[in-house]
Amino acid sequence: MFWNEKEENISEEELLSLQLRRLAGAVERAGRSSYYGNLFAGKGLKGKKIKNLDDIRDFPFTTKDDLRESYPSGMLATSMDDIVRMHASSGTTGKSTLVFHTGRDISNWANIVARGLYAVGVRKSDIFQNMMSYGLFTGGLGLHYGAEKIGALVIPIGTGNTERQIDFFKDLGTTVIHVTPSYLLHMGHVLEEKGLSPSESFNIRIAIMGAEPHSEATRKKLEETFGIKVYNCYGLSEMNGPGVAFECTFQGGLHLWEDNYFAEIINPDTGQVLPEGEEGELVLTTLCREGMPIIRYRTKDITRFISGRCACGRTHRRIGRMKGRTDDMFIVKGVNIFPSQVETVLMETPGVDKNYMIILDRKEGLDILSVQIEIRRDFFRGDLYQLRDLQEKLRERLKHVILVTPSVELVEPGSLPVSTGKAKRVIDKRRL
Amino acid sequence: MGKQISIFVENKPGKVNKITGILEKAKINMKAMTIADSGSFGIIKLITDDNEKAFNILREKNFLVSFQNVVVVEIPDSVGAFHKVAKILEDRDINIEDAYGFIMEEGVKAALILKVAGADIPRVEEILEKNNYRSIEKFNV
């Protein structure tokens, strides 16, 4: 039941020595980039060899800000000629964070995705409908390559267009889907409205769910509604994308592929590495990546290692379902958004006062993002058109920056929390 | 030149009630009120017997308010009276963007409030005064 038994069932000693070898290589390769080259030289770490795994603790963390500051290619560790693909995630200040991949990076990524897909039962005979966004976002292409590697028939339909999704379910006999939990919930509503039973109308067996945090209750609900098995997949674009960790059929946590990533769990306040099993922030180092090695990346995701060996036999340790974030990022329709992105747009738009509120809600399974703003007193001319123009302008500008179309609500002055201190700016009414 | 007060309001129960309550307490007499609605919010336009006082008190109560210059003329309370004014303006390519009114004396006279485009307010008042329409500045009794 293994995609590659030697890799997945590797003994603990072998895995540790493989990690040590690869970690030393990763640090050495990272040092070739201008960003890490300068950083290591400045910290007296230039040429420092990793002799045991704990030596990595001498190296500084890498943050999203560091990635942004090294835009576009400060962390590139190879010649641009060797790069075959670039992905990007949205940036808080307008600048994206870019990740570069060599041909071997893409092939390694496809391999661990194939490993995860195989672990949950995806086979060559499957019809894999990939309902995630393609493009710069890693969700679509990441799983696409893994499923193709297994030999499944991949339908690169992307997200949205529910009617066509349903047609393909029926006409092609789709057996595996890759989807966000919110979109699958929405499809459940749509199918029921059409009088189609989600559990009896199709051949779907498996859903791979990623890009959005969700609860065990939501998983159970989707499994019952559709009569399928739902498996979690974790990843982030800085670490390639989806497939960093994957559940197996036992659904008892996500196997983090430790031959590709070195994982630490730290106290987010002190940066100290926590004893195994304690909950904290996940920190990852790419072990194999050539194009853009990243050392000790702060994911801001909160999880813990699950102790003991999984019944499936895989040696790679499991992490628990993500418990939340150490920052204020939130996810809407699979897109990562920071309140500061919204705030920047609001503050650059004449007529908008400084207090604002972001409300997240869900209607018929679809995420809705509303931004409430107050109008500046000196801006108001008593004109309805003026206010509608402002709404429209904000909607367009926000969409451009956060990639999700919000609804913009104008509210009376003084009705929003004042901006002094640490006012709570996001209210999440969704239950996932 | 006539004045109207515009107030931004969210489309929620009790919003109008709050405004009328404030005006009652301040002993301000409302002459006319109209609401332009845009879904989740609207703008209340208001003419009172003391616009200055009404503006200040609503502002004090944290409402988003603005003063606007409008054309306010007295017309007869009779069939076709508004039509005559509309015709005069049309002949001069002046566009009526918004209009409302109220009766001042049943069967005798009414006030007509106009927001226009294509000419400034003094010019419109001048045109209407030439046609024997009196501009109303204040409704103080």
Interface residues (C-beta under 8 A of the other chain):
Chain A: I375 R377 F380 R381 G382 D383 L384 L387 R388 E409 L410 V411 E412 P413 G414 S415
Chain B: Q4 I5 S6 I7 F8 V9 E10 A36 S38 S40 F41 G42 I43 K45 N62 F63 L64 V65 S66 F67 Q68
